[in-house]
């Protein structure tokens, strides 16, 4: 069945336009499903049945898989089933009626506006404490870290999107960045004056210090000059949060904070949806749970029976 798995991975990447992360997760789910089917006596992919898929998910649940994980695995099974049926590998779309458990939405804690400001300014404080640094590379990385934090909070982009930015994605005249989101979708996201200042410092005094031939057009660079990896970016954010005396903070928490502060500042939900790159408004609505006071204030102001 190895060839089937490889063909499915190619379909996800080239036809469906799924991200590398999604392809890797779906392939791992399919391998797990086919391994379970083999233990149940199914030796060929065309022998797969709905009962087998349900048995696989039930076993995952008894092993303690989270509801979000089960929902993703059910989605992977449905996607594979539909693809295999179209390609003649399955006599019918066996997983078409497979239900998914409703995933629990666990949202990270939201930083207050002053906490977010303290976090993004932490690298500046470290730079100011060493006015004549003996390590230009260290100073360059402080400038990079400041830009990373400004981009994550100032634009609300995903950490993978920030690390994937190229120099050509910047429109500094209009202060807009072109972001390559999920599914190959592009969107234009504005950034503010603080991010522009951080960008100027990085491009003038930081990036030239770290850049090597392998850097190519990458905007954010690692210590060795290659493109900054999202794992490293997560570690950077967590480290500065600890230095600033803040709760444990991730890039996603900064994205969540940016969306929340936009809504609390009066931004339209549809605008926030576009900025975040959500395909569905339902994905954006989860951020409104922290804006109850704003909703109450609007109700008191506008409703005749308030």
PyMOL commands that set and color helices and strands:
alter all, ss='L'
color gray80, all
select helices_A, chain A and resi 2-15+20-39+45-47+50-62+67-86+113-120+122-128+136-155+159-163+167-169+182-184+193-210+213-215+230-243+251-264+269-276+281-302
alter helices_A, ss='H'
color red, helices_A
select strands_A, chain A and resi 170-171+176-180+186-190
alter strands_A, ss='S'
color yellow, strands_A
deselect
rebuild
show_as cartoon
